[in-house]
């Protein structure tokens, strides 16, 4: 199989390791997230992040990853200094060989776009797109991708860009038995700008090119939701009800539009993981349409959380779940959880100790002695 998928996966994984719109920010939530995040540096304000993501195409669910914060602030807290140093040496090798420094990737965005049914009313799997931007040459990465594909990457001219597309042969065979896999039989890569590269399904890559030319861009409302806390390590925004309505024909098909009967944003959500000097903080909101529904849903979630906490025998897990608070504020259900970083460190150390003890107590396999067979000679 071609090396290209592994190359692309490695490129995205390095960044990861190192939605549709909700309502605009409420003053209360803005104040809360600002307080939890601390002082925002001038280089990472919401307005600047929104501006950098403004050329993305429409999305039903979107994930924003801040690799620089993860690399510089999270990883050193949980990895031994020796391992951190080894990781940075590995990054230096990547920079020399591939021309990209993972520590200088500004952001990674993963977007999902659901599709309307086909004209013959067949369900279509969603499309995926991963975009990375930073201090690297997108064109150089594209050249490396072509080399890694060993000639399997073919060019397709689309608008002002050239897409590199490749068919994944094993999935083509599997799609013959499972039509839902047909959407994933091709993967592509394109340079969106001098320092921005995208990987994903061909249709979504074409939409990304169109968005760069000003067509069907992601809404500012969606991006404002996604970066409610600009210092978040990872944030996610999405609209499950809208995605369901689109996928199952409530908004029509690819060939025939249908006016929606319900414009409610119920279920639209945002969740983000961030940190301060001592804690990890999980923040989330879900649109409940009205205050009464918000209270009903929050009580239901709180009851389920309490039941889950009591049902788990592990004391550490119980302690973590007890940090989660679910409340209703206005027409939103909000989730808040503060977990001391030291708790996570101790949990990781406990797991590592258990694995070390388990491996050391495993009995060594004794070599099997072969039994010598004496041949009887006949006189």
N, C-alpha and C positions, 0 to 999 in steps of 0.2 A: 504493500500500500504506500502511497506517496507520503513523503515526510512533511508536506505542507500543513496538514491538520495539526501535527505535533508542534510545528514551529509557531503556528498561530496560537495554539493553546498555551504554549510556554510564554509567549509574549503577553497574553492577557493574564495568565496566572501570576507572573512576576508582579504585575500591577496590583492584583488582588491581594497578594500576600504582603508585600512590602508594606405609565400612570396616566393618567388623565387628570384634569383639573379638579381641585376641591375649591371651596370658597376662599376668597382672599383672606389674608391673615387678620385675626382679630387682635385688638390692642392687648388683651390679656395674654394671649399666647405669645405675641411678640415679646412682651416684657418677660414672660417666664423663660422663654428660650434664651434671651439675652442674658438673663441672670445666671442660668445654668451653664452657659458657654463661657462666661467671663468676657474679658475685653477682646474684641475682634480686631485682628491686625489689619492695617489698611490694604494689605495685599490679598486678603481673603474675605472681602465683604460680599454680602448677598448680591448686590448690584453687579459686581464684577463677575461673579460666577454665572449669574443669569445671562450676562452679556456674552460670556464665552460659550454658553450652550445654546444661544439663540438660533443658530443655524441648523439645529437638529430637526429631524422630521417628527411628525405627530407620533405619540406613544400612548398606550393604554396602561402600561406599567413601566416605571423607569427607576433604575438604581444608580445612585451616585456614589463613587468610591474616591476617597481622598488618600491616595497611596503615600504621599509625602508625610502626612501626620501618622499614618500607620507605621511607616518605616522608622521615622525619627523619634516618635514618642511611645508607641505601643510595643514594638518588637524589642527594644532594649530592656523593657521592664520584665519581659517574660522569657527571654532567651539568655543563657550564659554569655558573658562577654566574649569568650572564645568562639562561640557559635556566631555571634553577631559579627565578629571580625571576619570569620570565614565567609559569611553571607556577603559582606561588603567586597571581599576579594573576588567572589563569584560575580558580583555585579560589575566589577572592573573588567573582568574577562568578557562579559557580555558587551560592555561598552567598546572594548577593543575589537571584538570579532563581528559584532552586529551593528555598531554605531549608535547604540541606544543605552542611555544610563537610566536604569529603573528608578533611581533616586530623584530623577528630574522629570518624571511623568506627572503632569499637573493634575490630571483626573482620568478616571475610567468611567464610562457610562454604559450601562447595559439596558437596552430598551426592548420591550415586547409590544407588538402590534397585532391585535386580533383582526380577523378578516370576516367579511360577510359571506354567507353561503353562496355557492355557485348558482347559476341560473337553473340547474336541474336539482337544486335543493340539497346539495351535498355539503356536509360540514367541512371546513377547512382549518387545518392546524395553524396556530399563530406564527408570526414571523419574528425573528430575533436579529438584534443588531448590537454590536459592541464597538464603542468608539474610544480611542485613547488619544490624548494630546499632551505635548510637553516639549522639552528641549531635545528634539531629535529630528532627523530627516525622514519624513513619511515616504518620499520617493526612494530613498535608500532601502528602507524596509520592504518596499514593494519589489525592488530588484532582488533582495534576498529571498523573498517568498517565491519568486519565479524560479530562482536557482534551486530552492529546496523542493519544488514541485516536480523537478526532473522532466520538464516539458509538458506536464499535464495541465498547467494553468493556461487557459486560452483567453485572449483579449476580446472584449466587447466594448465598442465605442458607444457611450451614452451621454448625450449633451456635451458638456465641455470636458468630461472625464473619460478615462479608460478603465473599465472594470476587469479584474482578473478573476475568472470563474473556473471552478473545477467540479467535476462530477465525482461523487463518492460511490464507487461501484458496488461495495457491499450493501449499501442502503438501497440502491436501485433494485437489487435482487429481492431484498426484504420488502420493498414497497409493492412488488408484484402480488404479495400475499396480504399486505397491510397497506391500503391506500393512504392512510393517515401519514405515513412516512414519506410520501411523495414530495412534500414541501421541504424535506431536509436532504434530498438527494443531491443538491448543489450547494456549494458554499462559495463565497466571493470575498474579495478584498479590494479596497479602493483608497487612493490618497485623496482626502477631501480638501486638504490645504497643505502648505509646506510642512507643518508640524502636527497634522491630525490625520489619523488613519482609521479606517472602519473595516470591520469583518462581520459578515452576516449572510442571511439569505438574500439571493439576488434581487428580489422585489423590494426589499427594505433598503438595500444599498442604492437602488435607483431612486427611491424616495429620498434618501439622504442627499443625493446629488441634486434632486429637484429643490430640496429645502435650501441648499446652498445657493441656488439661483432665485430664492425668494418664494417658492411655491409650497404651500401646505406645511409651514413650519410649526414646530411645537409652540403652544401658547405660552405667553409670559406668565399667565395665571398658574399653569402647571409648574413652571420653573420656580416661581415664588414659593409654591408649596414645597417643592423638593428641597429647597435650600432655606427653609425656615430657620434652621440653625446652620450658618455657613461654616462653623467649625466642626460639624459632625464628621465622624470617621466614615460612616456609611449611612446613607439615607435612602428611603424607598417611598414612592408615591404611586398610587394606582386606583383604578375604578372598577372593581369586580362586577358591579351590576351593569355598568355600561358595556363592559367586555362581553358579558353573558348576552345582553340584548343584541349586540352586534353579531355575535357568532351564531345565534339561533334564530336569525331572521326577523327579530322584532323591529329592526331598522331597515328591513328590506334585504334584497340580494345584490350581487354584484351588478346585475343588469336592471333591477327595478327597485327604486327607492321607496321607502315607506315612512310616513310621518310618525314619530314616536308618540305613544299614548301617555307616557309617563316621563316627565323631565326630572324626577327626583334624583338627587345625588347621594341617596342613602347608600352607605357602605364605602364611599370613597375614603381612602385612608392615607395616612402619612406615618412613617416610623423612622426613627434615627437613633444611632448609637454614637455617643460622644463621650468625652472624659474631661475631668479637671485634674488638679494636682493629686487628689486622693481617691476619687470615685470614677467608676464607669456609670454613665447615665443613659437610660433608655427612655425615649420620649415618643409618644404616638397619639394620634387623634383619628377618629372615625366619624364621618358625618352620619347623623341619625335623623335628619330631616326636620325634627321639631323637639322641643325640650322634654315633652312627655315620653316620646319614644327613646330619647337619650337616657332617661332615668330607668326605663324598663330594661333596656339593653345592658346598661352598666350594672344593674342589680343581678341580671342573669349571668353576665361574665364574672362578677365578683363571687357569686355562688359556685360557679363551676371551678373557679380558681381555688376557693377554699376547700372544695371537695378534693381537687387534685393534690393540694398541699397535704391534706390529711392522709391521702391514699399512698403517698410515696414514703417508703421506710427510711430512705437515706436522709440523715439529719442535715447534711450540707445542702442538698437539693431543697429541702424544706425551708432552710434559712434563706436561700436565694429567692424562692417563690414568695416568701413573706415580705420581701422588699417591694413587691409589685402592688401599686395602688391603682385601682380603676374607678374613675369618678365621672359624673355627668356635669358638664358646664355648658349652659345654653343648649344648642342643638348638636353638640359634639360629645362623644364618649372619649375620655382621655386616659392614657396610660402613662404612669410615671414609675420608674424604678431606679434607685441609686444603690449600687453595689460597690463596696470598698475594693480597691484594686488588690489589696493584700489578701482578701478572700479568694479572688481568682488565682493569685499566685500560689496560695496554699493548696487550692483545689488541684491545680496543675501538678504541683510537687507531689501530692498524694497519689495521683494517678501514675506519675512516673515511678514513684517508689513501689507501688503495687506491681507494675510491670517488671521492675528490676528484681523484686523478690520472687515473682512468679517464674521468671526465666532462670533464676539461680537455683530454685528448688526442683526444677525438672530433672528427673533422673537421667544420667548419661546412658546412652545406648551402648551396651556392650557388644563388641564385635562378635558375630556368630562364627563359631569355630566349625570348620568343615570336618565332617566325620570321614576318616580315612577308611576306604573300603578295600579290604584285602581280597585279592583274587585267589581263588583256590585252583591249584594246578592239578590236573588229572594225570595220574601216573599210568 
